[in-house]
Amino acid sequence: MECLVKTCCPVRLTLLQSLLSAADIPYVIFDQHISALEAGIGAFPRRIMVQEGYLFSARARLEEEGQLYDD
């Protein structure tokens, strides 16, 4: 698994998930449940992970939408 994007913003996370799902690119969200430990303050970024075989197409899809950056 390779890290595609890191984000702390739950709204952006939903957008990224929607873009990848619409392109039929499988992904996994790492660190999604860390908010239980951080009291919901959003200090820890969530990582969108994809398999190596999908990395090129996932990057291309997010680049098209201007969403290929970490925040």
mmCIF file as Biopython writes it, N, C-alpha, C and O atoms, coordinates in Angstrom:
data_model
#
loop_
_atom_site.group_PDB
_atom_site.id
_atom_site.type_symbol
_atom_site.label_atom_id
_atom_site.label_alt_id
_atom_site.label_comp_id
_atom_site.label_asym_id
_atom_site.label_entity_id
_atom_site.label_seq_id
_atom_site.pdbx_PDB_ins_code
_atom_site.Cartn_x
_atom_site.Cartn_y
_atom_site.Cartn_z
_atom_site.occupancy
_atom_site.B_iso_or_equiv
_atom_site.auth_seq_id
_atom_site.auth_asym_id
_atom_site.pdbx_PDB_model_num
ATOM 1   N N  . MET A ? 1  ? 0.850   -1.179 0.000   1.0 0.0 1  A 1 
ATOM 2   C CA . MET A ? 1  ? 0.000   0.000  0.000   1.0 0.0 1  A 1 
ATOM 3   C C  . MET A ? 1  ? 0.892   1.237  0.000   1.0 0.0 1  A 1 
ATOM 4   O O  . MET A ? 1  ? 1.917   1.295  0.679   1.0 0.0 1  A 1 
ATOM 5   N N  . GLU A ? 2  ? 0.469   2.212  -0.778  1.0 0.0 2  A 1 
ATOM 6   C CA . GLU A ? 2  ? 1.195   3.476  -0.882  1.0 0.0 2  A 1 
ATOM 7   C C  . GLU A ? 2  ? 0.284   4.612  -0.430  1.0 0.0 2  A 1 
ATOM 8   O O  . GLU A ? 2  ? -0.921  4.584  -0.681  1.0 0.0 2  A 1 
ATOM 9   N N  . CYS A ? 3  ? 0.856   5.603  0.232   1.0 0.0 3  A 1 
ATOM 10  C CA . CYS A ? 3  ? 0.091   6.755  0.689   1.0 0.0 3  A 1 
ATOM 11  C C  . CYS A ? 3  ? -0.161  7.692  -0.492  1.0 0.0 3  A 1 
ATOM 12  O O  . CYS A ? 3  ? 0.780   8.150  -1.139  1.0 0.0 3  A 1 
ATOM 13  N N  . LEU A ? 4  ? -1.401  7.966  -0.761  1.0 0.0 4  A 1 
ATOM 14  C CA . LEU A ? 4  ? -1.786  8.845  -1.854  1.0 0.0 4  A 1 
ATOM 15  C C  . LEU A ? 4  ? -1.894  10.286 -1.369  1.0 0.0 4  A 1 
ATOM 16  O O  . LEU A ? 4  ? -1.300  11.187 -1.960  1.0 0.0 4  A 1 
ATOM 17  N N  . VAL A ? 5  ? -2.650  10.507 -0.295  1.0 0.0 5  A 1 
ATOM 18  C CA . VAL A ? 5  ? -2.888  11.852 0.235   1.0 0.0 5  A 1 
ATOM 19  C C  . VAL A ? 5  ? -3.056  11.765 1.747   1.0 0.0 5  A 1 
ATOM 20  O O  . VAL A ? 5  ? -3.569  10.774 2.267   1.0 0.0 5  A 1 
ATOM 21  N N  . LYS A ? 6  ? -2.621  12.804 2.444   1.0 0.0 6  A 1 
ATOM 22  C CA . LYS A ? 6  ? -2.875  12.961 3.881   1.0 0.0 6  A 1 
ATOM 23  C C  . LYS A ? 6  ? -3.724  14.201 4.066   1.0 0.0 6  A 1 
ATOM 24  O O  . LYS A ? 6  ? -3.452  15.240 3.465   1.0 0.0 6  A 1 
ATOM 25  N N  . THR A ? 7  ? -4.755  14.100 4.897   1.0 0.0 7  A 1 
ATOM 26  C CA . THR A ? 7  ? -5.590  15.264 5.172   1.0 0.0 7  A 1 
ATOM 27  C C  . THR A ? 7  ? -6.172  15.199 6.577   1.0 0.0 7  A 1 
ATOM 28  O O  . THR A ? 7  ? -6.463  14.121 7.095   1.0 0.0 7  A 1 
ATOM 29  N N  . CYS A ? 8  ? -6.335  16.354 7.175   1.0 0.0 8  A 1 
ATOM 30  C CA . CYS A ? 8  ? -6.989  16.475 8.486   1.0 0.0 8  A 1 
ATOM 31  C C  . CYS A ? 8  ? -8.448  16.899 8.338   1.0 0.0 8  A 1 
ATOM 32  O O  . CYS A ? 8  ? -9.212  16.842 9.302   1.0 0.0 8  A 1 
ATOM 33  N N  . CYS A ? 9  ? -8.835  17.318 7.148   1.0 0.0 9  A 1 
ATOM 34  C CA . CYS A ? 9  ? -10.168 17.867 6.905   1.0 0.0 9  A 1 
ATOM 35  C C  . CYS A ? 9  ? -11.165 16.759 6.575   1.0 0.0 9  A 1 
ATOM 36  O O  . CYS A ? 9  ? -11.012 16.086 5.555   1.0 0.0 9  A 1 
ATOM 37  N N  . PRO A ? 10 ? -12.177 16.555 7.410   1.0 0.0 10 A 1 
ATOM 38  C CA . PRO A ? 10 ? -13.152 15.492 7.137   1.0 0.0 10 A 1 
ATOM 39  C C  . PRO A ? 10 ? -13.974 15.735 5.868   1.0 0.0 10 A 1 
ATOM 40  O O  . PRO A ? 10 ? -14.394 14.781 5.214   1.0 0.0 10 A 1 
ATOM 41  N N  . VAL A ? 11 ? -14.203 16.987 5.521   1.0 0.0 11 A 1 
ATOM 42  C CA . VAL A ? 11 ? -14.957 17.296 4.302   1.0 0.0 11 A 1 
ATOM 43  C C  . VAL A ? 11 ? -14.135 16.920 3.076   1.0 0.0 11 A 1 
ATOM 44  O O  . VAL A ? 11 ? -14.653 16.322 2.133   1.0 0.0 11 A 1 
ATOM 45  N N  . ARG A ? 12 ? -12.848 17.276 3.093   1.0 0.0 12 A 1 
ATOM 46  C CA . ARG A ? 12 ? -11.976 16.925 1.969   1.0 0.0 12 A 1 
ATOM 47  C C  . ARG A ? 12 ? -11.803 15.412 1.876   1.0 0.0 12 A 1 
ATOM 48  O O  . ARG A ? 12 ? -11.739 14.864 0.775   1.0 0.0 12 A 1 
ATOM 49  N N  . LEU A ? 13 ? -11.727 14.740 3.006   1.0 0.0 13 A 1 
ATOM 50  C CA . LEU A ? 13 ? -11.616 13.291 3.017   1.0 0.0 13 A 1 
ATOM 51  C C  . LEU A ? 13 ? -12.810 12.657 2.304   1.0 0.0 13 A 1 
ATOM 52  O O  . LEU A ? 13 ? -12.647 11.713 1.532   1.0 0.0 13 A 1 
ATOM 53  N N  . THR A ? 14 ? -13.988 13.167 2.561   1.0 0.0 14 A 1 
ATOM 54  C CA . THR A ? 14 ? -15.187 12.670 1.894   1.0 0.0 14 A 1 
ATOM 55  C C  . THR A ? 14 ? -15.126 12.920 0.395   1.0 0.0 14 A 1 
ATOM 56  O O  . THR A ? 14 ? -15.508 12.055 -0.393  1.0 0.0 14 A 1 
ATOM 57  N N  . LEU A ? 15 ? -14.650 14.094 -0.006  1.0 0.0 15 A 1 
ATOM 58  C CA . LEU A ? 15 ? -14.495 14.404 -1.422  1.0 0.0 15 A 1 
ATOM 59  C C  . LEU A ? 15 ? -13.526 13.436 -2.091  1.0 0.0 15 A 1 
ATOM 60  O O  . LEU A ? 15 ? -13.819 12.906 -3.163  1.0 0.0 15 A 1 
ATOM 61  N N  . LEU A ? 16 ? -12.387 13.204 -1.473  1.0 0.0 16 A 1 
ATOM 62  C CA . LEU A ? 16 ? -11.386 12.302 -2.038  1.0 0.0 16 A 1 
ATOM 63  C C  . LEU A ? 16 ? -11.928 10.882 -2.163  1.0 0.0 16 A 1 
ATOM 64  O O  . LEU A ? 16 ? -11.690 10.206 -3.164  1.0 0.0 16 A 1 
ATOM 65  N N  . GLN A ? 17 ? -12.647 10.439 -1.156  1.0 0.0 17 A 1 
ATOM 66  C CA . GLN A ? 17 ? -13.251 9.109  -1.212  1.0 0.0 17 A 1 
ATOM 67  C C  . GLN A ? 17 ? -14.244 9.022  -2.365  1.0 0.0 17 A 1 
ATOM 68  O O  . GLN A ? 17 ? -14.293 8.014  -3.070  1.0 0.0 17 A 1 
ATOM 69  N N  . SER A ? 18 ? -15.022 10.058 -2.555  1.0 0.0 18 A 1 
ATOM 70  C CA . SER A ? 18 ? -16.001 10.088 -3.637  1.0 0.0 18 A 1 
ATOM 71  C C  . SER A ? 18 ? -15.322 10.028 -4.999  1.0 0.0 18 A 1 
ATOM 72  O O  . SER A ? 18 ? -15.765 9.295  -5.883  1.0 0.0 18 A 1 
ATOM 73  N N  . LEU A ? 19 ? -14.242 10.798 -5.173  1.0 0.0 19 A 1 
ATOM 74  C CA . LEU A ? 19 ? -13.520 10.802 -6.449  1.0 0.0 19 A 1 
ATOM 75  C C  . LEU A ? 19 ? -12.920 9.433  -6.757  1.0 0.0 19 A 1 
ATOM 76  O O  . LEU A ? 19 ? -12.994 8.960  -7.891  1.0 0.0 19 A 1 
ATOM 77  N N  . LEU A ? 20 ? -12.338 8.810  -5.765  1.0 0.0 20 A 1 
ATOM 78  C CA . LEU A ? 20 ? -11.741 7.493  -5.986  1.0 0.0 20 A 1 
ATOM 79  C C  . LEU A ? 20 ? -12.790 6.420  -6.227  1.0 0.0 20 A 1 
ATOM 80  O O  . LEU A ? 20 ? -12.605 5.546  -7.074  1.0 0.0 20 A 1 
ATOM 81  N N  . SER A ? 21 ? -13.874 6.481  -5.498  1.0 0.0 21 A 1 
ATOM 82  C CA . SER A ? 21 ? -14.950 5.508  -5.688  1.0 0.0 21 A 1 
ATOM 83  C C  . SER A ? 21 ? -15.576 5.629  -7.076  1.0 0.0 21 A 1 
ATOM 84  O O  . SER A ? 21 ? -15.874 4.622  -7.718  1.0 0.0 21 A 1 
ATOM 85  N N  . ALA A ? 22 ? -15.771 6.863  -7.532  1.0 0.0 22 A 1 
ATOM 86  C CA . ALA A ? 22 ? -16.357 7.080  -8.855  1.0 0.0 22 A 1 
ATOM 87  C C  . ALA A ? 22 ? -15.451 6.547  -9.962  1.0 0.0 22 A 1 
ATOM 88  O O  . ALA A ? 22 ? -15.935 6.161  -11.026 1.0 0.0 22 A 1 
ATOM 89  N N  . ALA A ? 23 ? -14.143 6.522  -9.719  1.0 0.0 23 A 1 
ATOM 90  C CA . ALA A ? 23 ? -13.186 6.008  -10.706 1.0 0.0 23 A 1 
ATOM 91  C C  . ALA A ? 23 ? -12.903 4.515  -10.499 1.0 0.0 23 A 1 
ATOM 92  O O  . ALA A ? 23 ? -12.020 3.959  -11.153 1.0 0.0 23 A 1 
ATOM 93  N N  . ASP A ? 24 ? -13.640 3.869  -9.601  1.0 0.0 24 A 1 
ATOM 94  C CA . ASP A ? 24 ? -13.463 2.447  -9.288  1.0 0.0 24 A 1 
ATOM 95  C C  . ASP A ? 24 ? -12.037 2.117  -8.854  1.0 0.0 24 A 1 
ATOM 96  O O  . ASP A ? 24 ? -11.479 1.093  -9.248  1.0 0.0 24 A 1 
ATOM 97  N N  . ILE A ? 25 ? -11.463 2.985  -8.049  1.0 0.0 25 A 1 
ATOM 98  C CA . ILE A ? 25 ? -10.121 2.775  -7.510  1.0 0.0 25 A 1 
ATOM 99  C C  . ILE A ? 25 ? -10.269 2.377  -6.044  1.0 0.0 25 A 1 
ATOM 100 O O  . ILE A ? 25 ? -10.740 3.173  -5.231  1.0 0.0 25 A 1 
ATOM 101 N N  . PRO A ? 26 ? -9.870  1.152  -5.700  1.0 0.0 26 A 1 
ATOM 102 C CA . PRO A ? 26 ? -9.979  0.729  -4.294  1.0 0.0 26 A 1 
ATOM 103 C C  . PRO A ? 26 ? -8.966  1.466  -3.416  1.0 0.0 26 A 1 
ATOM 104 O O  . PRO A ? 26 ? -7.841  1.738  -3.837  1.0 0.0 26 A 1 
ATOM 105 N N  . TYR A ? 27 ? -9.377  1.777  -2.214  1.0 0.0 27 A 1 
ATOM 106 C CA . TYR A ? 27 ? -8.530  2.522  -1.278  1.0 0.0 27 A 1 
ATOM 107 C C  . TYR A ? 27 ? -8.863  2.101  0.139   1.0 0.0 27 A 1 
ATOM 108 O O  . TYR A ? 27 ? -9.897  1.481  0.392   1.0 0.0 27 A 1 
ATOM 109 N N  . VAL A ? 28 ? -7.981  2.443  1.055   1.0 0.0 28 A 1 
ATOM 110 C CA . VAL A ? 28 ? -8.191  2.200  2.483   1.0 0.0 28 A 1 
ATOM 111 C C  . VAL A ? 28 ? -7.796  3.474  3.208   1.0 0.0 28 A 1 
ATOM 112 O O  . VAL A ? 28 ? -6.803  4.109  2.854   1.0 0.0 28 A 1 
ATOM 113 N N  . ILE A ? 29 ? -8.566  3.851  4.219   1.0 0.0 29 A 1 
ATOM 114 C CA . ILE A ? 29 ? -8.247  5.017  5.037   1.0 0.0 29 A 1 
ATOM 115 C C  . ILE A ? 29 ? -7.513  4.541  6.286   1.0 0.0 29 A 1 
ATOM 116 O O  . ILE A ? 29 ? -8.050  3.769  7.080   1.0 0.0 29 A 1 
ATOM 117 N N  . PHE A ? 30 ? -6.279  5.013  6.448   1.0 0.0 30 A 1 
ATOM 118 C CA . PHE A ? 30 ? -5.514  4.710  7.651   1.0 0.0 30 A 1 
ATOM 119 C C  . PHE A ? 30 ? -5.691  5.862  8.643   1.0 0.0 30 A 1 
ATOM 120 O O  . PHE A ? 30 ? -5.855  7.016  8.249   1.0 0.0 30 A 1 
ATOM 121 N N  . ASP A ? 31 ? -5.657  5.536  9.905   1.0 0.0 31 A 1 
ATOM 122 C CA . ASP A ? 31 ? -5.739  6.501  11.012  1.0 0.0 31 A 1 
ATOM 123 C C  . ASP A ? 31 ? -7.105  7.170  11.120  1.0 0.0 31 A 1 
ATOM 124 O O  . ASP A ? 31 ? -7.218  8.244  11.711  1.0 0.0 31 A 1 
ATOM 125 N N  . GLN A ? 32 ? -8.129  6.562  10.567  1.0 0.0 32 A 1 
ATOM 126 C CA . GLN A ? 32 ? -9.460  7.164  10.592  1.0 0.0 32 A 1 
ATOM 127 C C  . GLN A ? 32 ? -10.052 7.206  11.998  1.0 0.0 32 A 1 
ATOM 128 O O  . GLN A ? 32 ? -10.806 8.122  12.329  1.0 0.0 32 A 1 
ATOM 129 N N  . HIS A ? 33 ? -9.720  6.237  12.809  1.0 0.0 33 A 1 
ATOM 130 C CA . HIS A ? 33 ? -10.335 6.161  14.141  1.0 0.0 33 A 1 
ATOM 131 C C  . HIS A ? 33 ? -9.447  6.736  15.243  1.0 0.0 33 A 1 
ATOM 132 O O  . HIS A ? 33 ? -9.731  6.564  16.429  1.0 0.0 33 A 1 
ATOM 133 N N  . ILE A ? 34 ? -8.387  7.409  14.855  1.0 0.0 34 A 1 
ATOM 134 C CA . ILE A ? 34 ? -7.502  8.037  15.848  1.0 0.0 34 A 1 
ATOM 135 C C  . ILE A ? 34 ? -8.223  9.175  16.571  1.0 0.0 34 A 1 
ATOM 136 O O  . ILE A ? 34 ? -7.805  9.583  17.655  1.0 0.0 34 A 1 
ATOM 137 N N  . SER A ? 35 ? -9.305  9.690  15.976  1.0 0.0 35 A 1 
ATOM 138 C CA . SER A ? 35 ? -10.025 10.798 16.602  1.0 0.0 35 A 1 
ATOM 139 C C  . SER A ? 35 ? -10.565 10.426 17.976  1.0 0.0 35 A 1 
ATOM 140 O O  . SER A ? 35 ? -10.798 11.303 18.809  1.0 0.0 35 A 1 
ATOM 141 N N  . ALA A ? 36 ? -10.765 9.140  18.219  1.0 0.0 36 A 1 
ATOM 142 C CA . ALA A ? 36 ? -11.213 8.715  19.546  1.0 0.0 36 A 1 
ATOM 143 C C  . ALA A ? 36 ? -10.145 9.022  20.598  1.0 0.0 36 A 1 
ATOM 144 O O  . ALA A ? 36 ? -10.459 9.257  21.765  1.0 0.0 36 A 1 
ATOM 145 N N  . LEU A ? 37 ? -8.893  9.016  20.174  1.0 0.0 37 A 1 
ATOM 146 C CA . LEU A ? 37 ? -7.799  9.297  21.101  1.0 0.0 37 A 1 
ATOM 147 C C  . LEU A ? 37 ? -7.465  10.781 21.194  1.0 0.0 37 A 1 
ATOM 148 O O  . LEU A ? 37 ? -6.917  11.237 22.198  1.0 0.0 37 A 1 
ATOM 149 N N  . GLU A ? 38 ? -7.790  11.522 20.161  1.0 0.0 38 A 1 
ATOM 150 C CA . GLU A ? 38 ? -7.426  12.943 20.118  1.0 0.0 38 A 1 
ATOM 151 C C  . GLU A ? 38 ? -8.576  13.862 20.501  1.0 0.0 38 A 1 
ATOM 152 O O  . GLU A ? 38 ? -8.440  15.082 20.400  1.0 0.0 38 A 1 
ATOM 153 N N  . ALA A ? 39 ? -9.672  13.330 20.923  1.0 0.0 39 A 1 
ATOM 154 C CA . ALA A ? 39 ? -10.857 14.089 21.349  1.0 0.0 39 A 1 
ATOM 155 C C  . ALA A ? 39 ? -11.504 14.869 20.207  1.0 0.0 39 A 1 
ATOM 156 O O  . ALA A ? 39 ? -12.127 15.906 20.436  1.0 0.0 39 A 1 
ATOM 157 N N  . GLY A ? 40 ? -11.357 14.372 18.981  1.0 0.0 40 A 1 
ATOM 158 C CA . GLY A ? 40 ? -12.044 14.968 17.842  1.0 0.0 40 A 1 
ATOM 159 C C  . GLY A ? 40 ? -11.509 16.306 17.375  1.0 0.0 40 A 1 
ATOM 160 O O  . GLY A ? 40 ? -12.221 17.041 16.691  1.0 0.0 40 A 1 
ATOM 161 N N  . ILE A ? 41 ? -10.268 16.647 17.725  1.0 0.0 41 A 1 
ATOM 162 C CA . ILE A ? 41 ? -9.750  17.968 17.344  1.0 0.0 41 A 1 
ATOM 163 C C  . ILE A ? 41 ? -9.156  17.990 15.938  1.0 0.0 41 A 1 
ATOM 164 O O  . ILE A ? 41 ? -8.849  19.068 15.428  1.0 0.0 41 A 1 
ATOM 165 N N  . GLY A ? 42 ? -8.986  16.836 15.298  1.0 0.0 42 A 1 
ATOM 166 C CA . GLY A ? 42 ? -8.485  16.790 13.936  1.0 0.0 42 A 1 
ATOM 167 C C  . GLY A ? 42 ? -7.002  17.068 13.799  1.0 0.0 42 A 1 
ATOM 168 O O  . GLY A ? 42 ? -6.563  17.575 12.767  1.0 0.0 42 A 1 
ATOM 169 N N  . ALA A ? 43 ? -6.222  16.746 14.820  1.0 0.0 43 A 1 
ATOM 170 C CA . ALA A ? 43 ? -4.791  17.039 14.791  1.0 0.0 43 A 1 
ATOM 171 C C  . ALA A ? 43 ? -3.994  16.031 13.977  1.0 0.0 43 A 1 
ATOM 172 O O  . ALA A ? 43 ? -2.933  16.360 13.446  1.0 0.0 43 A 1 
ATOM 173 N N  . PHE A ? 44 ? -4.490  14.827 13.877  1.0 0.0 44 A 1 
ATOM 174 C CA . PHE A ? 44 ? -3.764  13.784 13.149  1.0 0.0 44 A 1 
ATOM 175 C C  . PHE A ? 44 ? -4.369  13.596 11.759  1.0 0.0 44 A 1 
ATOM 176 O O  . PHE A ? 44 ? -5.579  13.415 11.626  1.0 0.0 44 A 1 
ATOM 177 N N  . PRO A ? 45 ? -3.534  13.639 10.734  1.0 0.0 45 A 1 
ATOM 178 C CA . PRO A ? 45 ? -4.064  13.466 9.372   1.0 0.0 45 A 1 
ATOM 179 C C  . PRO A ? 45 ? -4.490  12.028 9.107   1.0 0.0 45 A 1 
ATOM 180 O O  . PRO A ? 45 ? -3.901  11.083 9.630   1.0 0.0 45 A 1 
ATOM 181 N N  . ARG A ? 46 ? -5.510  11.884 8.297   1.0 0.0 46 A 1 
ATOM 182 C CA . ARG A ? 46 ? -5.943  10.578 7.822   1.0 0.0 46 A 1 
ATOM 183 C C  . ARG A ? 46 ? -5.206  10.334 6.517   1.0 0.0 46 A 1 
ATOM 184 O O  . ARG A ? 46 ? -5.026  11.258 5.724   1.0 0.0 46 A 1 
ATOM 185 N N  . ARG A ? 47 ? -4.778  9.096  6.285   1.0 0.0 47 A 1 
ATOM 186 C CA . ARG A ? 47 ? -4.030  8.767  5.079   1.0 0.0 47 A 1 
ATOM 187 C C  . ARG A ? 47 ? -4.889  7.911  4.166   1.0 0.0 47 A 1 
ATOM 188 O O  . ARG A ? 47 ? -5.459  6.908  4.595   1.0 0.0 47 A 1 
ATOM 189 N N  . ILE A ? 48 ? -4.979  8.311  2.905   1.0 0.0 48 A 1 
ATOM 190 C CA . ILE A ? 48 ? -5.654  7.496  1.904   1.0 0.0 48 A 1 
ATOM 191 C C  . ILE A ? 48 ? -4.587  6.637  1.238   1.0 0.0 48 A 1 
ATOM 192 O O  . ILE A ? 48 ? -3.648  7.147  0.627   1.0 0.0 48 A 1 
ATOM 193 N N  . MET A ? 49 ? -4.747  5.336  1.368   1.0 0.0 49 A 1 
ATOM 194 C CA . MET A ? 49 ? -3.776  4.382  0.863   1.0 0.0 49 A 1 
ATOM 195 C C  . MET A ? 49 ? -4.374  3.614  -0.317  1.0 0.0 49 A 1 
ATOM 196 O O  . MET A ? 49 ? -5.546  3.237  -0.297  1.0 0.0 49 A 1 
ATOM 197 N N  . VAL A ? 50 ? -3.549  3.389  -1.345  1.0 0.0 50 A 1 
ATOM 198 C CA . VAL A ? 50 ? -3.962  2.586  -2.499  1.0 0.0 50 A 1 
ATOM 199 C C  . VAL A ? 50 ? -2.870  1.564  -2.790  1.0 0.0 50 A 1 
ATOM 200 O O  . VAL A ? 50 ? -1.713  1.752  -2.412  1.0 0.0 50 A 1 
ATOM 201 N N  . GLN A ? 51 ? -3.246  0.491  -3.459  1.0 0.0 51 A 1 
ATOM 202 C CA . GLN A ? 51 ? -2.267  -0.508 -3.861  1.0 0.0 51 A 1 
ATOM 203 C C  . GLN A ? 51 ? -1.392  0.059  -4.973  1.0 0.0 51 A 1 
ATOM 204 O O  . GLN A ? 51 ? -1.821  0.943  -5.714  1.0 0.0 51 A 1 
ATOM 205 N N  . GLU A ? 52 ? -0.180  -0.442 -5.088  1.0 0.0 52 A 1 
ATOM 206 C CA . GLU A ? 52 ? 0.766   0.070  -6.075  1.0 0.0 52 A 1 
ATOM 207 C C  . GLU A ? 52 ? 0.208   0.048  -7.486  1.0 0.0 52 A 1 
ATOM 208 O O  . GLU A ? 52 ? 0.470   0.967  -8.263  1.0 0.0 52 A 1 
ATOM 209 N N  . GLY A ? 53 ? -0.547  -0.968 -7.832  1.0 0.0 53 A 1 
ATOM 210 C CA . GLY A ? 53 ? -1.107  -1.088 -9.174  1.0 0.0 53 A 1 
ATOM 211 C C  . GLY A ? 53 ? -2.101  0.007  -9.526  1.0 0.0 53 A 1 
ATOM 212 O O  . GLY A ? 53 ? -2.332  0.277  -10.705 1.0 0.0 53 A 1 
ATOM 213 N N  . TYR A ? 54 ? -2.687  0.634  -8.529  1.0 0.0 54 A 1 
ATOM 214 C CA . TYR A ? 54 ? -3.673  1.696  -8.747  1.0 0.0 54 A 1 
ATOM 215 C C  . TYR A ? 54 ? -3.096  3.093  -8.513  1.0 0.0 54 A 1 
ATOM 216 O O  . TYR A ? 54 ? -3.789  4.090  -8.717  1.0 0.0 54 A 1 
ATOM 217 N N  . LEU A ? 55 ? -1.855  3.169  -8.094  1.0 0.0 55 A 1 
ATOM 218 C CA . LEU A ? 55 ? -1.273  4.443  -7.690  1.0 0.0 55 A 1 
ATOM 219 C C  . LEU A ? 55 ? -1.250  5.461  -8.831  1.0 0.0 55 A 1 
ATOM 220 O O  . LEU A ? 55 ? -1.614  6.619  -8.625  1.0 0.0 55 A 1 
ATOM 221 N N  . PHE A ? 56 ? -0.834  5.054  -10.014 1.0 0.0 56 A 1 
ATOM 222 C CA . PHE A ? 56 ? -0.753  5.975  -11.151 1.0 0.0 56 A 1 
ATOM 223 C C  . PHE A ? 56 ? -2.132  6.530  -11.510 1.0 0.0 56 A 1 
ATOM 224 O O  . PHE A ? 56 ? -2.287  7.739  -11.680 1.0 0.0 56 A 1 
ATOM 225 N N  . SER A ? 57 ? -3.132  5.654  -11.625 1.0 0.0 57 A 1 
ATOM 226 C CA . SER A ? 57 ? -4.468  6.119  -11.999 1.0 0.0 57 A 1 
ATOM 227 C C  . SER A ? 57 ? -5.102  6.950  -10.883 1.0 0.0 57 A 1 
ATOM 228 O O  . SER A ? 57 ? -5.841  7.893  -11.166 1.0 0.0 57 A 1 
ATOM 229 N N  . ALA A ? 58 ? -4.827  6.617  -9.625  1.0 0.0 58 A 1 
ATOM 230 C CA . ALA A ? 58 ? -5.357  7.392  -8.503  1.0 0.0 58 A 1 
ATOM 231 C C  . ALA A ? 58 ? -4.753  8.794  -8.486  1.0 0.0 58 A 1 
ATOM 232 O O  . ALA A ? 58 ? -5.461  9.780  -8.285  1.0 0.0 58 A 1 
ATOM 233 N N  . ARG A ? 59 ? -3.445  8.874  -8.698  1.0 0.0 59 A 1 
ATOM 234 C CA . ARG A ? 59 ? -2.791  10.185 -8.746  1.0 0.0 59 A 1 
ATOM 235 C C  . ARG A ? 59 ? -3.318  11.013 -9.915  1.0 0.0 59 A 1 
ATOM 236 O O  . ARG A ? 59 ? -3.559  12.212 -9.773  1.0 0.0 59 A 1 
ATOM 237 N N  . ALA A ? 60 ? -3.495  10.373 -11.064 1.0 0.0 60 A 1 
ATOM 238 C CA . ALA A ? 60 ? -4.001  11.086 -12.248 1.0 0.0 60 A 1 
ATOM 239 C C  . ALA A ? 60 ? -5.401  11.623 -11.990 1.0 0.0 60 A 1 
ATOM 240 O O  . ALA A ? 60 ? -5.710  12.755 -12.362 1.0 0.0 60 A 1 
ATOM 241 N N  . ARG A ? 61 ? -6.252  10.819 -11.354 1.0 0.0 61 A 1 
ATOM 242 C CA . ARG A ? 61 ? -7.637  11.237 -11.076 1.0 0.0 61 A 1 
ATOM 243 C C  . ARG A ? 61 ? -7.673  12.435 -10.131 1.0 0.0 61 A 1 
ATOM 244 O O  . ARG A ? 61 ? -8.412  13.391 -10.366 1.0 0.0 61 A 1 
ATOM 245 N N  . LEU A ? 62 ? -6.880  12.385 -9.069  1.0 0.0 62 A 1 
ATOM 246 C CA . LEU A ? 62 ? -6.871  13.492 -8.120  1.0 0.0 62 A 1 
ATOM 247 C C  . LEU A ? 62 ? -6.211  14.726 -8.713  1.0 0.0 62 A 1 
ATOM 248 O O  . LEU A ? 62 ? -6.607  15.849 -8.402  1.0 0.0 62 A 1 
ATOM 249 N N  . GLU A ? 63 ? -5.207  14.533 -9.565  1.0 0.0 63 A 1 
ATOM 250 C CA . GLU A ? 63 ? -4.561  15.667 -10.236 1.0 0.0 63 A 1 
ATOM 251 C C  . GLU A ? 63 ? -5.544  16.392 -11.145 1.0 0.0 63 A 1 
ATOM 252 O O  . GLU A ? 63 ? -5.531  17.621 -11.218 1.0 0.0 63 A 1 
ATOM 253 N N  . GLU A ? 64 ? -6.394  15.644 -11.835 1.0 0.0 64 A 1 
ATOM 254 C CA . GLU A ? 64 ? -7.423  16.249 -12.707 1.0 0.0 64 A 1 
ATOM 255 C C  . GLU A ? 64 ? -8.333  17.199 -11.927 1.0 0.0 64 A 1 
ATOM 256 O O  . GLU A ? 64 ? -8.763  18.229 -12.446 1.0 0.0 64 A 1 
ATOM 257 N N  . GLU A ? 65 ? -8.612  16.848 -10.705 1.0 0.0 65 A 1 
ATOM 258 C CA . GLU A ? 65 ? -9.524  17.615 -9.853  1.0 0.0 65 A 1 
ATOM 259 C C  . GLU A ? 65 ? -8.786  18.644 -8.985  1.0 0.0 65 A 1 
ATOM 260 O O  . GLU A ? 65 ? -9.415  19.372 -8.217  1.0 0.0 65 A 1 
ATOM 261 N N  . GLY A ? 66 ? -7.466  18.703 -9.107  1.0 0.0 66 A 1 
ATOM 262 C CA . GLY A ? 66 ? -6.693  19.650 -8.299  1.0 0.0 66 A 1 
ATOM 263 C C  . GLY A ? 66 ? -6.635  19.258 -6.832  1.0 0.0 66 A 1 
ATOM 264 O O  . GLY A ? 66 ? -6.520  20.126 -5.966  1.0 0.0 66 A 1 
ATOM 265 N N  . GLN A ? 67 ? -6.713  17.967 -6.539  1.0 0.0 67 A 1 
ATOM 266 C CA . GLN A ? 67 ? -6.753  17.504 -5.157  1.0 0.0 67 A 1 
ATOM 267 C C  . GLN A ? 67 ? -5.553  16.656 -4.758  1.0 0.0 67 A 1 
ATOM 268 O O  . GLN A ? 67 ? -5.593  15.979 -3.730  1.0 0.0 67 A 1 
ATOM 269 N N  . LEU A ? 68 ? -4.497  16.681 -5.546  1.0 0.0 68 A 1 
ATOM 270 C CA . LEU A ? 68 ? -3.323  15.855 -5.247  1.0 0.0 68 A 1 
ATOM 271 C C  . LEU A ? 68 ? -2.317  16.669 -4.425  1.0 0.0 68 A 1 
ATOM 272 O O  . LEU A ? 68 ? -1.285  17.109 -4.932  1.0 0.0 68 A 1 
ATOM 273 N N  . TYR A ? 69 ? -2.646  16.854 -3.152  1.0 0.0 69 A 1 
ATOM 274 C CA . TYR A ? 69 ? -1.756  17.556 -2.225  1.0 0.0 69 A 1 
ATOM 275 C C  . TYR A ? 69 ? -2.108  17.124 -0.798  1.0 0.0 69 A 1 
ATOM 276 O O  . TYR A ? 69 ? -3.227  16.687 -0.526  1.0 0.0 69 A 1 
ATOM 277 N N  . ASP A ? 70 ? -1.151  17.253 0.088   1.0 0.0 70 A 1 
ATOM 278 C CA . ASP A ? 70 ? -1.378  16.980 1.511   1.0 0.0 70 A 1 
ATOM 279 C C  . ASP A ? 70 ? -1.709  18.286 2.215   1.0 0.0 70 A 1 
ATOM 280 O O  . ASP A ? 70 ? -1.184  19.342 1.863   1.0 0.0 70 A 1 
ATOM 281 N N  . ASP A ? 71 ? -2.570  18.208 3.195   1.0 0.0 71 A 1 
ATOM 282 C CA . ASP A ? 71 ? -2.845  19.398 4.010   1.0 0.0 71 A 1 
ATOM 283 C C  . ASP A ? 71 ? -2.815  19.073 5.482   1.0 0.0 71 A 1 
ATOM 284 O O  . ASP A ? 71 ? -3.025  19.956 6.313   1.0 0.0 71 A 1 
#
